[in-house]
Amino acid sequence: MATSDKLAEINALIAERNSEFRPIGEIAVDRGDGETLWPVSKLKLLFGYRPDESIRPALDRAKIAAGHAEWDLKEHFVDGDLFNEPGEIFVTKYAAFLVIQNADVQKRPVALVQAFFALQIDKQLLEDEKRLRFRYEVQTENKKLAGAAVEAGVKDMAKFNGMGISTLYGGLSVGQIKSRKGIRESGTFLDYVGSEELAANLFRITQTAASLRRQVALDENKACNTHRRVSDDVRQTIVRAGNTLPEDLPRAALGIDKLLTVKKRDLTKTLPPSKATV
């Protein structure tokens, strides 16, 4: 099971990196059709280029690559006249990513901007970061739920947790959940599920804890029944929304520990050395 310290460290690094992303978002403009564009002259400075350095070679190579991919160049490389900025070129997130791939990789800021646009276009990267955030929150809130359960008189935590999980998963035990998802690894199954499933469990956990704290004269049976009732409410909410039930969601490709290792490596490349360790 991933430790809280590891999850906290990586989530702190992601938050630090997101603060470094802020200047990139601040120079973006809205084209008016929902598409966001970035001016190349300002992106160049964020790459680490001097004002007098030319980024034209990287821009030209990006256009060639886009042409080979049969992109509409006017759609992705927009003339600045549209924004009353003659001589400027505005690029979409896809074009910006191509420009970065052809920029001077010796300039450390290039890695940061590349990471920003990779997140804009890569759904798996976004999912990975959501998963890390929700997994940390599930761990943190589960500890609070355990405290509330003990205060309510619960002594058999396995029974208490099992009742809530089984109800959320349509009567399946933890072992059956793991078998259904093809999770053969030891430890908690929550280290091997995606952000959508983690979010459902987070809602189960936080709402059960809140319900336990509001009630009086509780005992173990009442607390277990509260967990069951809240979990059933969460499940029925998923059904009413027409979303996939948690037992039918696929397992994640990477276990959370491996994902933590991969993400830390990537963040270390992206952030300046002084900020890459916490």
VOTIRO-371450 format. One record per residue (C-alpha): x negated, y, z negated; residue in three letters. Coordinates in steps of 0.02 Angstrom, whole numbers, padded with zeros to 5 digits, always signed. Layout:
<sites>
XYZALA
...
</sites>
This chain:
<sites>
+00000+00000+00000MET
-00064+00172+00046ALA
-00114+00270-00108THR
-00033+00435-00152SER
-00206+00515-00156ASP
-00242+00464+00025LYS
-00073+00523+00084LEU
-00090+00686-00012ALA
-00262+00716+00062GLU
-00207+00691+00242ILE
-00048+00794+00220ASN
-00154+00934+00146ALA
-00271+00925+00297LEU
-00122+00932+00415ILE
-00055+01085+00324ALA
-00226+01167+00335GLU
-00237+01129+00520ARG
-00061+01197+00548ASN
-00115+01361+00469SER
-00260+01364+00593GLU
-00132+01338+00733PHE
-00038+01498+00688ARG
-00135+01616+00805PRO
-00098+01500+00952ILE
+00088+01512+00923GLY
+00080+01700+00897GLU
+00019+01736+01074ILE
+00155+01632+01157ALA
+00295+01715+01255VAL
+00468+01654+01306ASP
+00492+01647+01494ARG
+00680+01667+01470GLY
+00732+01491+01518ASP
+00680+01408+01357GLY
+00503+01375+01419GLU
+00358+01444+01317THR
+00207+01514+01406LEU
+00032+01565+01351TRP
-00076+01703+01430PRO
-00241+01629+01488VAL
-00342+01784+01442SER
-00290+01767+01260LYS
-00304+01578+01258LEU
-00482+01596+01319LYS
-00530+01694+01164LEU
-00451+01561+01052LEU
-00556+01431+01144PHE
-00711+01523+01082GLY
-00753+01608+01247TYR
-00824+01784+01241ARG
-00718+01921+01323PRO
-00845+01933+01464ASP
-00853+01744+01493GLU
-00752+01674+01636SER
-00631+01531+01613ILE
-00593+01528+01798ARG
-00685+01361+01830PRO
-00578+01272+01699ALA
-00420+01355+01765LEU
-00460+01306+01944ASP
-00495+01125+01896ARG
-00332+01121+01799ALA
-00238+01181+01954LYS
-00321+01047+02060ILE
-00272+00912+01935ALA
-00094+00980+01930ALA
-00088+00980+02119GLY
-00144+00799+02126HIS
-00004+00758+02004ALA
+00116+00848+02123GLU
+00165+00980+01995TRP
+00248+01140+02052ASP
+00101+01258+02025LEU
+00210+01413+02020LYS
+00311+01332+01882GLU
+00161+01293+01772HIS
+00040+01433+01819PHE
+00147+01590+01815VAL
+00094+01757+01889ASP
+00081+01893+01758GLY
+00188+02011+01862ASP
+00339+01923+01785LEU
+00292+02004+01619PHE
+00226+02167+01690ASN
+00048+02106+01665GLU
-00030+02105+01838PRO
-00188+02001+01849GLY
-00137+01891+01703GLU
-00092+01707+01721ILE
+00030+01623+01602PHE
+00027+01435+01580VAL
+00152+01308+01514THR
+00102+01189+01374LYS
+00064+01056+01504TYR
-00045+01171+01607ALA
-00130+01238+01451ALA
-00176+01061+01403PHE
-00256+01035+01574LEU
-00353+01197+01557VAL
-00418+01144+01386ILE
-00472+00975+01452GLN
-00581+01066+01578ASN
-00647+01200+01458ALA
-00818+01204+01375ASP
-00808+01064+01246VAL
-00964+01131+01160GLN
-00856+01270+01090LYS
-00783+01200+00929ARG
-00619+01300+00938PRO
-00576+01204+01097VAL
-00541+01050+00990ALA
-00418+01147+00882LEU
-00321+01217+01030VAL
-00325+01048+01116GLN
-00246+00970+00960ALA
-00111+01104+00960PHE
-00057+01070+01139PHE
-00075+00882+01119ALA
+00057+00894+00983LEU
+00169+00995+01099GLN
+00170+00861+01233ILE
+00136+00696+01143ASP
+00290+00627+01055LYS
+00190+00488+00972GLN
+00073+00612+00887LEU
+00224+00707+00821LEU
+00301+00544+00759GLU
+00139+00495+00672ASP
+00132+00659+00576GLU
+00316+00651+00529LYS
+00287+00474+00468ARG
+00141+00525+00359LEU
+00241+00668+00284ARG
+00395+00561+00247PHE
+00291+00417+00179ARG
+00210+00534+00054TYR
+00378+00607+00005GLU
+00452+00432-00016VAL
+00310+00383-00133GLN
+00325+00543-00233THR
+00515+00537-00248GLU
+00514+00351-00288ASN
+00413+00388-00444LYS
+00543+00516-00496LYS
+00681+00388-00463LEU
+00592+00261-00571ALA
+00583+00388-00712GLY
+00768+00427-00697ALA
+00809+00241-00695ALA
+00709+00209-00853VAL
+00797+00354-00939GLU
+00962+00276-00885ALA
+00917+00113-00973GLY
+00849+00010-00828VAL
+00726-00123-00883LYS
+00730-00235-00730ASP
+00660-00119-00597MET
+00652-00258-00467ALA
+00840-00284-00485LYS
+00873-00096-00479PHE
+00766-00064-00325ASN
+00823-00223-00239GLY
+01006-00176-00255MET
+00981-00007-00173GLY
+00870-00071-00033ILE
+00980-00222+00005SER
+01135-00113+00017THR
+01052+00012+00133LEU
+00995-00134+00243TYR
+01163-00221+00255GLY
+01132-00354+00123GLY
+00956-00404+00176LEU
+00821-00437+00047SER
+00649-00358+00065VAL
+00582-00524+00128GLY
+00719-00533+00259GLN
+00688-00354+00312ILE
+00503-00391+00339LYS
+00542-00551+00434SER
+00669-00462+00545ARG
+00543-00326+00588LYS
+00397-00445+00611GLY
+00299-00372+00465ILE
+00181-00509+00409ARG
+00067-00398+00306GLU
+00077-00401+00116SER
+00136-00252+00019GLY
+00285-00138+00042THR
+00375-00139+00208PHE
+00388+00051+00200LEU
+00205+00061+00252ASP
+00255-00013+00421TYR
+00411+00083+00472VAL
+00440+00243+00569GLY
+00492+00417+00515SER
+00679+00390+00548GLU
+00685+00240+00433GLU
+00579+00327+00301LEU
+00698+00475+00306ALA
+00847+00361+00271ALA
+00755+00286+00123ASN
+00704+00459+00061LEU
+00887+00512+00062PHE
+00934+00353-00033ARG
+00800+00385-00163ILE
+00828+00571-00193THR
+01018+00558-00199GLN
+01014+00410-00318THR
+00896+00503-00435ALA
+01007+00657-00431ALA
+01162+00552-00466SER
+01080+00463-00613LEU
+01030+00628-00691ARG
+01208+00696-00681ARG
+01288+00546-00765GLN
+01302+00512-00951VAL
+01316+00352-01055ALA
+01224+00249-00924LEU
+01156+00073-00943ASP
+01062-00041-00825GLU
+01218-00109-00739ASN
+01290+00065-00711LYS
+01124+00128-00645ALA
+01111-00019-00524CYS
+01289+00010-00465ASN
+01248+00194-00438THR
+01100+00145-00330HIS
+01211+00025-00233ARG
+01348+00156-00209ARG
+01230+00292-00150VAL
+01141+00172-00032SER
+01307+00119+00042ASP
+01353+00303+00068ASP
+01189+00331+00160VAL
+01220+00178+00269ARG
+01396+00233+00311GLN
+01331+00406+00356THR
+01213+00325+00481ILE
+01358+00223+00552VAL
+01470+00376+00570ARG
+01332+00472+00656ALA
+01314+00332+00783GLY
+01131+00309+00740ASN
+01030+00149+00730THR
+01045+00056+00565LEU
+00879+00041+00472PRO
+00865-00148+00490GLU
+00876-00128+00680ASP
+00739+00003+00693LEU
+00572-00066+00755PRO
+00416-00075+00650ARG
+00279+00051+00681ALA
+00130+00001+00787ALA
+00005+00045+00649LEU
+00014+00015+00464GLY
+00005+00174+00363ILE
-00173+00140+00301ASP
-00238+00124+00480LYS
-00141+00279+00531LEU
-00219+00375+00387LEU
-00393+00325+00447THR
-00355+00377+00627VAL
-00276+00542+00575LYS
-00419+00588+00458LYS
-00544+00556+00598ARG
-00445+00667+00717ASP
-00423+00805+00589LEU
-00609+00801+00548THR
-00646+00834+00732LYS
-00520+00975+00739THR
-00551+01075+00580LEU
-00711+01169+00540PRO
-00828+01065+00430PRO
-00791+01173+00277SER
-00605+01132+00292LYS
-00613+00951+00347ALA
-00635+00884+00171THR
-00522+00915+00023VAL
</sites>
